[in-house]
Amino acid sequence: MWDDVWVDARLCTMEGPGLGVVEPGAIAVRAGRIAWVGPMAELPATPARHRHDCGGRWILPGFVDGHTHLVFAGDRVGEFERQLAGATRRQLAAEGGGILATMRATRAASEDALVALAAPRLARLMAEGVTTLEIKSGYGLERESELRMLRAARRLGRENGVRVVTSFLGAHSLPPEYAGRAPDYLTHLIEEVLPAAMAETLVDICDGGIEGLTIPHADMIRLYEAAKARGLPIRGHTDQYRDVDGGRILAGLGALSADHLEYVNEAGVAAMAKAGTVAMLLPGSTLFLNEPRRPPLDGFRKHGVRMALASNCNPGSSPTLSPLLVLALGCSFFRMTVTEALRGLTVEGAHAIGHGGQVGELRAGLPADFVLWEISEPAELCYWLGGAPPRQVVRGGVAA
């Protein structure tokens, strides 16, 4: 017997290279997983405890938000106003603003406080269909604060019934205690902080940045190699502000994803394609920072690089909590196709966090994470600027 069956639906399964449309279709759920999915005409005559008539509405996999900085304290609204008045990010950083401002607020917050602050943000993402998300550390920049952030991320997943993948981003920036001593700080992360996080099973991925802003490439690569030696997959922010050959470097290290990529060069794109490194595109930050450059989508298409989309929710460069807005920006701002954008926030987002084939699709055996939408066609999710709320979100077979 099935627990639930959803019938008379129009499905985007994400099977194959497109949206994998099945209409009319049905989904059967047992014990929190998809037991059967396919055309209505082939639906087995298995009894179900509950039958849901979708009335021809669309069902898509739950969104996978594969790049967020959801756990932090404080905000940077004041800096935002100053930037509008002409202050530069360099000026604000010299005054102790930017990441270091968030660092101070986050260090001062307890684990309970971090969870309480992040929970409403998470609720917003979940309300728009997110069923899996990645959450990074990186605003503590010292052992205990980094561990608190990761513990908070794990709690958010447990307490809210959402799948959370954690990334260790201790090398987000150079903390003031290590000013001018990047090699020493990376040694501290490698020898003390990352092992402590792994000992508590708090970390799934090691993140970092090949940007050369405060931490040289060679030191960041030391951290990546240490993480890989401990069995952790890696990913990184790169090529956001200029071409630093980061796409090629991360691909050479076997990274799950390279994120931002506004200035990635073609050799880097080709290397990413060969390595299977996903291009994680973050239009919220490009828009918010008013950056003139866009990632080279034609190059990604030419070389066959997977493209994912994510909110990059953070207090400094992408204060967005709307995956629907991200879809719209991916299309209207980055010029992705509807298919690319919808796949980018589902199946490709899953690949970017090492969960390819586990979430982001409608397929028998996978978690029953899907969303029933009140739309006439899938393109509506990319057309409205955050204005197409879901009719029903199902996580692990349970309707929200």
C-alpha positions, 0 to 999 in steps of 0.5 A: 500500500502507498501512503499518498498518491498525487494524480492528474498532475503535470510533472517536470521530472528533470529526467534527461537533458530537459524538464522531463515533462510527463502529462498527465502524470502521477506520483506515489509516495511510501515512507517518505520516498517516491515509490512510483512516478510516471504517466497516469495511464500507467499508474499501478492499481495499488491502494493508497491511504490518501489520494490527492487530485492535482487538477492538472497543476504542475509539480516540480522537484523541490528547489535545491538552494546550493549556495547560502550564508544563511547563518549570521548575526547583525546586518549591513543595512547601514553599509548599503545606505553608505554605498548608495551615497558613494562609499566603496567596498574598499573604504568600508572594509578599511573602516572595519566593515564588510565581512569583518563587521558580520564577523564581530556580530556573529562571534558575539551571538550564541548558538541559540541566537544564531538559530533564532536569527536564521530560522525566519530566513529559512522559513522564507526559502522553504515557503517558496519551495526549497527542500534542500539547501547548503549553509556555510560557516565563514563569519566566525573566523575562529574555532569556537564561532565557526563551530557554533555556526555549523552547529546552528546549521545542523539544528536548522535542518533538524528542527525545520524538516529540511535537508541541510548540507554544510560547508566549512568556509573558515577561509572566508577572509583573514581575521584581524588576529592574523592580519598579514599572516595568511599562512599561519591562519590557514595552518590554524584552520588545517590543524585545529578548526577543520579537524574539530568540525569534522570530529563533531560531524558538522561539515560536509564540504570544504569551501574557500575562495580562489580570489587572491583578496586576503588569502593567496592561492597557494595557502587556499590550495593547502586547505583544499588538499588537507580537506581532500586528504580527510575525505571532504569534497571541495568547492570555491568562490572565484573569478567574481571580480577579475580573472584569477584563473580560478575556474581552471584551478578549482577544476584541477583540484576536482571541485564540486563547483566553482561559484560566481565566475563572472570573469572566468576564462575559456581555459577555465571553462574547458577545464571545468567541463572536463572535471565535471565542476559545476558552474554555480551562478549567483545573480543576486550578488551581481545585481546587488553589487551592480557589477557590470560583468555577467558569467559567460553562459555561451562558453558554458553551453559550448563546453557542456558545463553544468549550470546551477543557480542559488540565492547566495543569501548573505548580509553583504552582497545578496540579501535575498530570500526568494528562490523565485526571484533567483529564477527570474534573475537567472533568465532576465539578467543572466539570459538563461533559458527557462529550462536552464534556470529550472534545472539550475535550481533543482537537479544541477543545484544538487550536483553542485553540493555533491547530491546529484542523483539524490535530490532535485528530481522526480524519480522512484527511490528519491526523497518525496520532495516536490512542489505543487504550483498554481501556474499555467506553464513552468516558464511562469516561475521564471517570468514573475519577479518572485510572484508565483507562490506554491500551492503546496510544498511536500517534504519527505512525503509530508505536505506543509 
